[in-house]
Amino acid sequence: MQTSTLMLVVLALVALAYVMGRKRSVQLAQPLGGIKNLHSLPNYYGLMAAVWTALPALVLLLLWVGLENTVITNAVIASLPDRLAEQSEGQLSLTLSKVRNIANGVMLGDADPALAQAAEVLTRLQASSQAGKIGLTLALAVLGVVVGWVLTKPKMRARPQFERVLKGALLLCSMIAIFTTLGIILSVLFESIRFFQAIPITEFIFGTQWSPQIAIRADQVGSSGAFGAIPLFVGTLLIATIALLVAVPIGLMSAIYLSEYATHKVRNVIKPLLEVLAGIPTVVYGFFAALTMGPFIRDVFEGIGFSGVSAESALAAGLVMGIMIIPFVSSLSDDVINAVPNSLRDGSYGLGATKSETIRQVVFPAALPGIMGGILLAASRAIGETMIVVMAAGLAANLTANPLEAVTTVTVQIATLLVGDQEFNSPKTLAAFALGLMLFFTTLMLNIVALAIVKRFREQYD
């Protein structure tokens, strides 16, 4: 029986436990004068019976599936002779692959007797694990059905008990999100520490040359490696700034028009068309930037006297990226502005303010936290964009503030460093984690600044 099939069987038993628990509560209430004499509604008794059935069985199943492969692998390694068990990590992985192939019957030729014996151990352990998993899970589920049936009594506090279970499930979901964030941070941090053990952190933060090439031989020329991240962050901020200069004014003005000035018919036409921009794949924006916007910008600036303008430029990538993130600013700002109570507008009009004064002095301050959230989302989207920059701005790590030159960004370099088969003992590969850590702190600082702005300028109304 496959794990998915076993899961369906357990869910069927859970449904059976719910029906039986609910039916039993109703039956027990009849001699007492009806369900009004139960502590809780019959549905809660059924839900508690389902909890008793599902919780132990599903927890056991998840733990078994999560630990099964590790336990079996360790047991197979222990069954190998010392000459095979004490190999390096890569060789041991290859040996285990051979053992699995023999166990699956796909190993060609005469196999090593030690590997054949390990394959027999693997087959036996897998069969035992499968039988134990099915037997124990079903036994716990059936036992849960019985326990739910026995515990169902008229005076049972079914609703408070189920609400405690539900509260625990919600807390678990919250903790999963927190621990996932913590795990991401720690995984990046540990690899970044390994990188900074090889490359000084001062060189990484303050260096102005980025060429992450490590010499393979002592006499190799041109691959000494330079890990100064300043050109990458300058390029990232340059492109993101251009994008925000395009997206924020257009998005805000669009939101104000749609929420305050546009008729219902016009709004129903413009808003969906504007949000279509959010559904276009970034690679399509990249094509547009590389084939249309880049050459257009080059021709325009060369026509007014600039020389040596490249078709790959920060300006081309920033303009197209700004167009891409307009819906993030517009849609969120529109929703937030519409959420401002009409009583505030009516009070402003009653004091003699015009529509523009009401928007500027009443609506906008009240909607500022949500607007800042939309701008932050757009900024994060611009900082994290990769495809447009690759296709329109190039891969050159130039330290420049000229938007007509080719630049690169942090995310592009992270993708470049991790493409293909890489050794994670090399500073070249570990540099990607250091860049990710610095990018995390950059976005964190953006959030802190945004919160400070909101705290300074927001207005709260009763």
C-alpha distance (Angstrom), angle and dihedral (degrees) to the residues before:
residue distance angle dihedral
M1 . . .
Q2 3.79 . .
T3 3.80 120.5 .
S4 3.82 91.0 -113.4
T5 3.80 90.7 53.4
L6 3.80 90.5 47.7
M7 3.79 89.4 51.4
L8 3.81 90.6 52.9
V9 3.81 90.7 50.2
V10 3.81 90.4 51.6
L11 3.81 90.8 49.0
A12 3.80 89.3 50.6
L13 3.81 89.6 53.3
V14 3.81 88.9 48.6
A15 3.80 90.3 54.4
L16 3.80 89.6 47.6
A17 3.81 90.7 50.7
Y18 3.82 90.7 51.4
V19 3.81 92.7 51.7
M20 3.81 92.6 45.2
G21 3.80 94.1 46.8
R22 3.79 93.2 48.9
K23 3.79 92.9 45.6
R24 3.81 92.1 48.0
S25 3.82 92.3 51.6
V26 3.79 90.5 52.9
Q27 3.81 91.5 47.8
L28 3.81 92.4 49.6
A29 3.82 90.5 49.0
Q30 3.81 95.8 54.1
P31 3.85 96.7 75.5
L32 3.83 88.2 47.7
G33 3.79 94.8 55.3
G34 3.80 103.9 -87.6
I35 3.81 139.7 -53.6
K36 3.82 90.8 -53.1
N37 3.81 86.4 80.5
L38 3.80 92.8 57.6
H39 3.78 117.9 99.1
S40 3.81 90.7 -130.0
L41 3.78 137.9 14.5
P42 3.82 115.8 -80.3
N43 3.81 91.5 -110.0
Y44 3.81 90.7 65.5
Y45 3.81 91.6 54.3
G46 3.78 89.1 52.3
L47 3.81 91.2 47.5
M48 3.80 92.3 51.3
A49 3.80 90.8 49.8
A50 3.82 88.0 51.0
V51 3.82 90.1 50.1
W52 3.80 91.9 52.1
T53 3.80 88.6 51.8
A54 3.79 99.9 42.4
L55 3.79 105.2 37.4
P56 3.84 102.6 60.9
A57 3.80 94.6 36.7
L58 3.81 96.5 47.6
V59 3.83 93.6 43.5
L60 3.81 90.1 52.0
L61 3.81 91.5 46.4
L62 3.81 93.7 50.1
L63 3.80 93.0 47.0
W64 3.79 91.4 46.8
V65 3.80 93.2 50.3
G66 3.80 91.6 45.9
L67 3.82 96.2 49.5
E68 3.79 101.2 30.4
N69 3.80 98.2 87.0
T70 3.82 94.1 45.0
V71 3.81 94.5 49.4
I72 3.81 93.3 46.5
T73 3.81 92.6 46.8
N74 3.82 92.0 50.8
A75 3.80 90.3 48.7
V76 3.82 91.6 50.7
I77 3.81 91.1 49.1
A78 3.80 89.6 50.6
S79 3.81 89.5 53.7
L80 3.81 92.6 55.2
P81 3.79 120.0 94.6
D82 3.80 117.6 -103.4
R83 3.79 93.9 -102.3
L84 3.80 89.7 62.0
A85 3.81 101.4 31.5
E86 3.83 93.7 54.0
Q87 3.80 96.2 54.6
S88 3.78 124.7 119.9
E89 3.78 118.3 -82.3
G90 3.81 94.4 -100.6
Q91 3.81 94.3 46.9
L92 3.80 91.5 45.8
S93 3.81 89.9 52.5
L94 3.81 89.5 52.1
T95 3.81 90.5 49.2
L96 3.80 91.5 51.6
S97 3.80 89.4 50.3
K98 3.81 89.1 54.8
V99 3.80 90.2 49.2
R100 3.81 90.7 52.3
N101 3.80 91.3 48.0
I102 3.81 90.7 52.2
A103 3.81 90.6 48.0
N104 3.81 90.3 50.8
G105 3.81 92.1 47.4
V106 3.80 96.6 -118.0
M107 3.83 98.3 110.7
L108 3.78 110.6 113.6
G109 3.80 123.1 -149.6
D110 3.79 129.7 12.3
A111 3.77 111.5 -31.7
D112 3.78 126.8 -144.4
P113 3.85 107.8 -93.8
A114 3.81 89.7 -129.6
L115 3.81 90.3 54.2
A116 3.80 91.3 46.3
Q117 3.80 90.2 52.1
A118 3.82 90.3 48.6
A119 3.80 88.8 50.0
E120 3.81 89.5 54.9
V121 3.81 89.4 50.8
L122 3.79 89.9 49.4
T123 3.81 92.8 50.1
R124 3.80 92.2 47.2
L125 3.81 93.2 48.2
Q126 3.78 92.9 47.3
A127 3.81 91.3 51.2
S128 3.81 92.0 47.1
S129 3.79 91.6 46.8
Q130 3.78 92.4 50.0
A131 3.81 92.6 49.0
G132 3.80 92.4 46.1
K133 3.78 92.6 47.3
I134 3.78 93.6 51.5
G135 3.81 95.3 41.7
L136 3.79 98.4 46.3
T137 3.80 94.7 41.8
L138 3.78 93.7 50.4
A139 3.82 91.2 43.0
L140 3.80 91.1 53.6
A141 3.80 91.5 46.5
V142 3.81 92.9 50.4
L143 3.80 90.2 45.1
G144 3.80 88.3 51.9
V145 3.81 90.2 54.0
V146 3.81 89.8 52.6
V147 3.80 93.4 45.8
G148 3.79 91.3 48.9
W149 3.80 90.1 50.8
V150 3.81 93.1 49.1
L151 3.82 95.9 45.1
T152 3.80 93.9 49.8
K153 3.80 103.7 105.7
P154 3.82 133.0 148.7
K155 3.82 93.5 -110.3
M156 3.79 94.3 46.3
R157 3.84 110.6 122.6
A158 3.80 92.3 -130.7
R159 3.79 99.2 159.8
P160 3.84 97.6 50.5
Q161 3.80 90.1 45.1
F162 3.78 93.1 50.5
E163 3.80 91.6 45.7
R164 3.82 89.3 53.8
V165 3.80 89.2 51.4
L166 3.80 90.6 48.2
K167 3.80 91.0 48.1
G168 3.79 89.6 51.4
A169 3.81 90.8 50.1
L170 3.81 91.1 51.2
L171 3.81 90.5 48.1
L172 3.81 89.5 50.2
C173 3.80 90.8 52.7
S174 3.79 90.0 50.8
M175 3.80 91.6 48.8
I176 3.81 91.0 49.5
A177 3.80 89.6 57.5
I178 3.81 91.4 46.9
F179 3.80 95.0 46.5
T180 3.80 91.2 45.9
T181 3.80 90.0 55.0
L182 3.80 90.3 46.0
G183 3.80 91.2 48.8
I184 3.80 91.8 51.2
I185 3.80 91.2 50.6
L186 3.81 94.1 46.7
S187 3.81 94.1 46.3
V188 3.79 91.0 52.7
L189 3.82 92.2 41.8
F190 3.81 95.7 52.8
E191 3.80 93.2 50.1
S192 3.81 90.1 45.1
I193 3.82 89.9 54.0
R194 3.81 88.9 54.2
F195 3.80 89.0 51.5
F196 3.81 93.2 49.6
Q197 3.80 89.4 51.0
A198 3.80 87.6 63.4
I199 3.81 99.8 33.3
P200 3.82 121.3 38.4
I201 3.78 112.3 -112.7
T202 3.79 90.7 -133.4
E203 3.79 90.4 58.6
F204 3.79 90.6 49.7
I205 3.82 96.5 47.3
F206 3.80 99.5 37.3
G207 3.81 102.5 26.9
T208 3.80 117.8 114.4
Q209 3.81 99.1 -160.8
W210 3.80 123.8 76.9
S211 3.80 117.1 -169.6
P212 3.81 108.7 131.9
Q213 3.79 97.5 -166.7
I214 3.79 120.6 132.9
A215 3.79 120.3 -158.4
I216 3.78 113.9 -116.3
R217 3.82 93.1 -162.6
A218 3.77 129.8 34.7
D219 3.82 91.9 -121.7
Q220 3.83 95.1 48.5
V221 3.81 113.4 121.4
G222 3.80 127.2 -145.4
S223 3.80 98.3 19.3
S224 3.78 103.8 87.7
G225 3.80 91.5 122.2
A226 3.78 130.9 -122.8
F227 3.80 119.1 -154.9
G228 3.80 105.2 -178.0
A229 3.79 106.4 143.5
I230 3.80 98.9 -167.8
P231 3.86 94.2 95.1
L232 3.80 90.1 53.2
F233 3.79 95.0 50.5
V234 3.79 92.1 43.3
G235 3.80 89.5 52.5
T236 3.81 91.3 46.2
L237 3.80 93.4 50.3
L238 3.81 92.2 43.5
I239 3.80 94.2 54.3
A240 3.82 93.4 39.8
T241 3.81 91.0 49.8
I242 3.80 92.0 51.5
A243 3.80 90.0 47.8
L244 3.81 92.8 50.1
L245 3.81 92.0 46.7
V246 3.79 86.4 58.4
A247 3.80 100.3 38.1
V248 3.81 103.8 39.9
P249 3.84 100.0 55.3
I250 3.79 94.2 39.1
G251 3.79 93.2 43.5
L252 3.80 94.9 46.7
M253 3.78 94.3 45.7
S254 3.80 90.4 47.4
A255 3.80 90.6 50.8
I256 3.81 92.6 48.7
Y257 3.80 92.0 48.9
L258 3.80 94.2 46.6
S259 3.81 94.6 46.6
E260 3.81 101.7 37.3
Y261 3.80 110.3 22.1
A262 3.82 111.5 21.2
T263 3.79 121.3 93.1
H264 3.76 119.2 -121.1
K265 3.81 92.2 -103.7
V266 3.80 93.7 49.7
R267 3.80 91.7 46.6
N268 3.81 92.0 52.3
V269 3.80 89.3 55.4
I270 3.81 102.8 39.7
K271 3.82 100.5 41.3
P272 3.84 96.8 57.2
L273 3.82 90.8 44.3
L274 3.79 90.1 51.1
E275 3.79 92.4 49.2
V276 3.80 91.1 52.5
L277 3.81 85.7 78.3
A278 3.81 89.4 67.4
G279 3.80 91.6 57.6
I280 3.80 97.5 53.8
P281 3.85 111.4 104.3
T282 3.79 114.2 -112.0
V283 3.80 91.1 -124.1
V284 3.82 88.3 63.1
Y285 3.80 89.2 52.8
G286 3.80 86.5 49.5
F287 3.78 91.5 54.5
F288 3.79 90.3 48.9
A289 3.81 91.6 49.2
A290 3.81 94.5 46.6
L291 3.81 99.4 41.6
T292 3.81 103.0 31.5
M293 3.79 115.8 13.8
G294 3.82 97.8 40.6
P295 3.84 96.8 51.3
F296 3.82 90.4 40.9
I297 3.82 92.3 54.9
R298 3.81 90.7 46.3
D299 3.81 92.6 51.2
V300 3.82 92.7 46.2
F301 3.80 95.4 50.8
E302 3.78 93.9 41.5
G303 3.81 87.8 50.8
I304 3.81 91.3 57.5
G305 3.80 94.6 48.4
F306 3.82 107.7 -84.1
S307 3.79 114.8 132.7
G308 3.77 131.3 -155.0
V309 3.80 95.2 22.1
S310 3.81 110.0 165.2
A311 3.78 124.2 -139.1
E312 3.82 85.7 -133.1
S313 3.79 107.1 68.5
A314 3.77 142.6 145.2
L315 3.80 89.5 -118.8
A316 3.81 93.4 59.0
A317 3.80 92.9 47.9
G318 3.82 92.8 44.0
L319 3.80 95.1 49.3
V320 3.79 93.9 49.8
M321 3.80 91.7 43.1
G322 3.80 88.8 51.4
I323 3.80 90.1 54.0
M324 3.80 89.1 49.6
I325 3.82 95.2 54.0
I326 3.82 97.3 43.7
P327 3.85 91.3 98.2
F328 3.82 91.2 54.9
V329 3.81 90.8 59.0
S330 3.79 96.9 34.9
S331 3.80 100.5 46.8
L332 3.80 96.8 44.1
S333 3.81 93.1 43.7
D334 3.79 91.1 47.8
D335 3.81 92.0 52.1
V336 3.80 92.1 46.8
I337 3.81 94.1 47.9
N338 3.80 90.8 49.1
A339 3.82 88.6 51.8
V340 3.83 91.9 61.1
P341 3.86 106.3 105.7
N342 3.79 115.2 -104.4
S343 3.80 88.5 -134.4
L344 3.81 88.4 74.3
R345 3.79 90.9 54.0
D346 3.80 92.0 46.1
G347 3.80 91.6 50.4
S348 3.81 91.0 50.4
Y349 3.81 92.1 48.9
G350 3.79 89.2 47.7
L351 3.81 89.7 57.8
G352 3.79 89.7 54.4
A353 3.81 100.1 -101.3
T354 3.78 119.1 149.5
K355 3.81 123.0 -124.2
S356 3.81 92.6 -100.5
E357 3.81 91.6 48.6
T358 3.79 90.4 48.8
I359 3.78 91.5 51.3
R360 3.80 93.4 46.4
Q361 3.80 99.8 42.2
V362 3.81 104.8 28.1
V363 3.81 114.4 17.3
F364 3.79 98.7 39.1
P365 3.85 96.2 49.2
A366 3.80 90.7 47.0
A367 3.82 91.7 50.1
L368 3.81 95.6 41.2
P369 3.85 97.8 106.1
G370 3.80 92.0 54.0
I371 3.80 92.6 43.5
M372 3.80 90.6 51.7
G373 3.79 88.4 50.2
G374 3.79 90.3 55.3
I375 3.80 91.8 47.7
L376 3.81 90.9 48.6
L377 3.80 90.5 50.5
A378 3.79 89.4 50.4
A379 3.82 91.3 47.9
S380 3.80 91.7 50.3
R381 3.79 89.5 48.7
A382 3.79 90.8 51.1
I383 3.80 94.0 47.1
G384 3.80 92.2 48.2
E385 3.80 97.7 45.9
T386 3.81 114.9 116.5
M387 3.80 113.1 162.4
I388 3.81 98.0 59.1
V389 3.80 91.5 49.0
V390 3.80 93.0 48.8
M391 3.79 92.9 51.3
A392 3.82 100.3 36.4
A393 3.82 108.0 25.9
G394 3.80 102.5 32.7
L395 3.81 132.1 -140.9
A396 3.80 100.1 -80.2
A397 3.81 112.8 124.9
N398 3.80 97.2 -143.0
L399 3.80 120.9 168.7
T400 3.78 99.0 -139.9
A401 3.78 141.3 124.4
N402 3.80 92.5 -153.8
P403 3.83 107.6 112.5
L404 3.81 90.7 -156.8
E405 3.81 92.7 66.6
A406 3.78 129.0 82.3
V407 3.81 115.4 -98.4
T408 3.77 137.6 165.0
T409 3.81 135.2 -141.1
V410 3.77 138.0 -134.5
T411 3.81 94.9 -105.0
V412 3.80 92.6 50.6
Q413 3.80 91.0 53.5
I414 3.80 91.8 46.9
A415 3.80 89.9 54.0
T416 3.82 91.0 45.7
L417 3.80 94.1 49.8
L418 3.81 93.8 50.2
V419 3.81 97.9 45.3
G420 3.79 115.1 114.1
D421 3.80 129.9 -2.8
Q422 3.78 108.3 -24.5
E423 3.79 134.9 -179.6
F424 3.79 109.3 -127.6
N425 3.79 90.2 -152.4
S426 3.80 90.5 67.9
P427 3.83 120.4 95.4
K428 3.80 86.8 -138.3
T429 3.80 91.3 65.8
L430 3.80 96.1 35.5
A431 3.81 88.7 54.7
A432 3.80 87.8 74.2
F433 3.81 90.3 63.9
A434 3.80 91.9 47.9
L435 3.80 89.2 52.0
G436 3.80 89.9 49.1
L437 3.80 90.8 51.2
M438 3.80 92.0 50.7
L439 3.80 90.1 47.2
F440 3.80 89.2 52.8
F441 3.79 91.5 53.6
T442 3.81 90.1 46.6
T443 3.80 92.9 55.7
L444 3.82 89.5 43.4
M445 3.79 90.0 56.1
L446 3.81 89.5 48.5
N447 3.80 89.4 55.7
I448 3.81 92.1 48.2
V449 3.80 91.7 50.4
A450 3.81 91.4 47.4
L451 3.81 91.6 50.7
A452 3.81 89.8 50.3
I453 3.81 90.8 51.1
V454 3.79 92.2 48.7
K455 3.80 91.9 47.7
R456 3.80 91.0 50.1
F457 3.80 100.0 46.8
R458 3.80 108.0 23.4
E459 3.78 120.5 109.7
Q460 3.79 122.8 -151.3
Y461 3.78 123.2 -153.6
D462 3.77 130.5 -164.6
